[in-house]
Amino acid sequence: MIDIALLKAGNRRALAKAITLVESKLDSHRDQAQQLLEAVLPDSGKSIRIGISGIPGVGKSTFIEAFGKHLIALGKKVAVLAVDPSSPVRGGSILGDKTRMEELSREANAFIRPSPSEGALGGVAQKTRETMLLCEAAGYDVILVETVGVGQSEYEVAAMVDFFLVLMLPNAGDELQGIKRGIMELADALVINKADGESLNLATRTQQHYQSAFHLIRHGAFWTPRVETCSALNKSGIDQVWTMIEDYKVQADEHGAFHGKRARQNAEWMKKLIHQMLERRLTENPAIKHKMTELQAGVIDNRVTPYNAAKTILDLL
C-alpha cells in the first residue's frame, strides 16, 4: 500500500510508487489507484501545469533542464513528466530522460518521471493527468509535461495543461510552412530556442515573422500569444519565459479563466474515460467478442452494413 501521509509530505519514493500504481494495467491496481487519487484530490490543483512541445532536435531536454533549474533557484518545486515514445513493434521505451537532464535530476526540489507513451495520441502518456494530480499532492508548484513531439496531434497535451508552450528553431524562410495552423491556434507562446551565436539575428527575424502570424489567428479574449527567444545552452532568456507565464497566470486569474479552463478539461477527460471504459467492456465481454467476429465477417462480405453491425453490438452491451 502507498503511504498517503508520506506522499503528501513530498517523499519522492512514495510519489514514484504511487505513479507506478496509477500506470499499472492490473484490474486490482486500477481500483487501488482510484482510491488513492480520491484521497489526494483535495491536495491537488495548486500548481501551474505547463506543456512543452517541439520537433525532435529543438532542444526540449536542454530547455527543460535550464528552465527547471531557474524555477528551483526561485524557490519552486518542479516535477517533469517526460514522455518517451513507445516502439510500435515491441512496445518498449528507452526512458532515458534522467540521463538527458543530469543536472536537474540531482536537484532535491526536482522530480523527473519518464513514462512510455504506449501509443497514446497527442504525445502524452496514458496516465499523465493522474500523475499530475499526484505530483501536486506531493507539493510540486510547477509541473512540466514534455511531449513526444513527433508530429502527432498535440491537442491532448493542450487539453490538460494551463499553458502550452511550443519550442521552435530559428529557421527564418520556411518557418511558417513548418508549423501547422492547429498548433498556432493551441499555443499560448512560441519560444525560439538556440538564439545564440550566428543564429541570433536569424532568431530575431523568425520571432517577428511568428508574431505577425499570431495576429492573423483569433485566440482567447484575455491573452495574446507571445513569441520569445532564448538560448537554453547559454541559459539566456529563460527568465523572460517564466515572467511571461506568470503574466499569463495573473491575467487568467483576473478574467476568471484559469479555474474555468481546468473545469472544462476535467469534464472533457470524464467523457474520454467513458469512451475508454465502454471500449474495454466491449473487448472483455465473451458474448460480444464472439458476436463481433461474426458481424465483422458479415461486414467484410457485404451481408450487413457497418452501422447495423455496430448497433447490434451496442444493443448487446
N, C-alpha and C positions, 0 to 999 in steps of 0.2 A: 504493500500500500504506500501511497505518496503521503509524506508528512506535510500537510497543508500549512501548518504554522511555520515550518522551515522554508517552504516555498514563498510565503508572504514576507518572510524576513530577508528574502533575497539570496537564499542559499543556491548556488549555481548547480550543485549536484541534484538537488531536489527539483529544480527547474528542468534540467536535462532529462531526468527520469519522467517527469510529467509530460514533456513533449513527446518522448518515446511512446508513452502510453496512448496519447492522443493520436499518434501516427499509426499505431497498431491496427491491423485489419481483423484481428480476432474478435468474434462477437462478444465474448466475455469482457475483453478490454474496452470495447466500444461503450458498454454500459458504465463501466468504471470511469471512463474518460468524461462522459456526460455528467456524472455525479460530481466529479472534480471541477468541471467547468462551471456548474451551477454554484458550487461552494465559493469559487473565486470571483464570480461575476460582479459582486458589489465592489470589489477592489480593482476592477479593470476600468478602462476608458479614460485614464488620466494622462495618457501620453499624447504625443503627436506622431502620427504614422506617415512615413514618407516613402513613396515608391520611387525606385531609381531604375531607369531602363536605358537601353542604348545598344547599338550593334556591338558584336564582339570586336575587341581591339580598341574600343573608345576609351578604355582605362577605368572601367567601373570599380574594380577592386582597389586600384590606387586612389581613386577619388574617395571611396567609402572609408578607406583607412585614414586618409588625411582629414576628411570631414568628421569622422568619429573621434579622432584624437583632439580635434579643435573643440568639439562639444564636451568632451571629458574635461578639458582644460577650463571650460566654463562652469564645471560642477555638475554636468549632466551624467546620467547613467544611460548607456547606449546598447541596444540589442540589434544585432544584424542577422536577419533571416535571409541567407543566401541560397538560392535555388540552383542546383546542378541539373542540367538536362539528363534525363534517363535514356539509356540506349533503347531504341525501338525494337532491337533484336533480342537482347538478353535482359533488358530492364534494369541493368545496373548503372550506378553513377560513381564518379571518381570521388566526389565530396572532398575536394582539396582546398576549400576556401580558407581554412585556418593557415595553410601554408602560404596562400596568396596575401593574407593580411597578418603577417607575422608579428609586427609591432603592436597592432591593435589587439590581437589575441592575448598579449601579455598584460594588458591593462586590467586592473582589478574591477573597474567600473564598466567593462565591456563584456558582452556575451555574444559569441558568434555561433550560430547554429546552421550548418549546411543541411539541406534537405533535398531528396530526389524529387524531381517534378512528376515522375511516374505518368508521363503522358498528359498531364493536366494542361488545358489550354491557357493562354494568357501569360505563359512564362512564370507561373507561380506553382507552388506545391499544393497538393490536395488539402492539406490541413493548415495552411498559412494563417487563415483567420483565427482558428482556435489557438494557434501558437502565439499570436499577437496578444490575445487575452491573458495567457499565462505569463508572458513577459511583463505585461502591465501590472498584473497582480504581484509580481516579484519586485516591483518598484522601478522599472526602467522608464525613463522620461521620454526618450526618443527611440522609435523603432524604425529601422531602415530595412526595406524589403528590396533586395536586389533581384531583378527578374532575369530570366534566361537570355532574353534579347536576341532571339534567333529568327525574327520575322513572324512569329506567331502573333495572334491578336493580343494587344495589350489592354483590352477592355477589362479583363479580370483584375489586374492589379490596380487600375484606376478606380475600380468599384469597391476597393477595400481599404484605401488609404485616404488621408486627409489632404495630402499634397503630392502631386505626381510630377516628377522631375525627369526630363529626358536629356541624357548626355549626348553631345554631338562632337564631331571632329571639325576642325577649321578647314573645310573643303569648299571654299568660295568657287562658284562656277556652276556646279551641279548639285549644290546643297538642297535646293528646294525640290528638285526632282527626286532626291534620295530619301525624302521623308514623306510618309503618307499623310494625306489630309486628315484622316481619322486620328492620327497621333497628335497633330497640331490642335485638333479640337479637344483632345483629352488633356494635353499637357498644361500644367499650371506654370511651368517655366522650362525653358531650354537653357542648358549650361554648356557652353563650348569649352571643352577640355583641351589640354595641350596647347594653351595660348602662351607660348614661350618661344624664345629664340627667333628663328626665321619665320615661324608661324604666327607671330604676334600680330602683324599687320593683316595677315590673312584672316585671323580670328575676329579682328575688329570689323572687317568688311562683311564677314559672314554674320556677325551679330546684327549689323544694320539691315541686311537682307531678311533675316528671320523676323526682326522687329516689324519691318514693313509688311511681311506676310501675315503676321498676327492681327494687324489692323483690318485685314480683309475677312477675318473669321470672327463670328459673334460668340462671345463667351458669357460667363455668368455676369450678373448685374453689378457685383461689387468688386470684381478682380479682373484686372487686365494682365494677361500672362506676360512675363518679362523674359528677357534674354540676357544672361550674364556670361562672362568669360572667366576662366580660371586655369591655373596650372597645378594639378594635383601633385605632380612631381616636385615642383618648387614650393608647394603649399601657399601659392598666391591666389587671392580672390576667393578663398574658401570662406573667410569671414563674411564677405558680401552675400554669399549664397545663404548662409544662416540668417543674416539680417533680413533678407528678402522673405524667407519662410516665416520668421517672426512677424513681419509686417502683414503677411497673408493671414496668420492666425488672429492678429488684432482686428483686422478688417472683417474677417469671417465672424468673429465673436460679436462685433458691433452690429452686424447685419443679421445676427441670429442664424447664420448659415452653417456654422460648424457642427452643432449638435443635430441640426436638421438633416445634414448630409449623412451623418452616421446612422440616424434613424432610418433613412431611405435605404442605406446599404444593408442594414440588418434585415429589413423587410424583403429586399431582393434575395438575400442569402437564404432566408427561410423558404422562398419559392424554389430556389435552386435545389435545396436539400429535399424538398418534397418530390421533385423530379427524380433525384438520385435514389431516394428510398423506393419510389414506385418501380423504377428500373430494376433495383435489387430484388424486390418482391417478385417481379416477373421472371427473373433468371433463377430464383431459388425455388419456385413453386413447381413440383414434379408434373402435375397435370398440365400446367401451362407450357412447360418445356416440351412435353410430348405433343401437345396441340400445335405449338409453334413450328415444330419440324414439319408436321402435316400441312399446315397452312402455307408455310414458306414454299413447299413443293408445288402447292396449288397456284401460288402467285407466279412462280417461275414458268409453269406450264400454261399460264393464262386461263386457268379454270376458275379463279377467284380474283377479285380486284384487291389491290393493296389496302384500300380503305375498309372493305368488308372483313378482310383478314385481321386488320388492326382492331376493329370494333369487336370482333369475336373474342380476341384475347382480353380486351378490357372488360367485356361482359363477364368473362370467366373470373376475372380478378374481383 
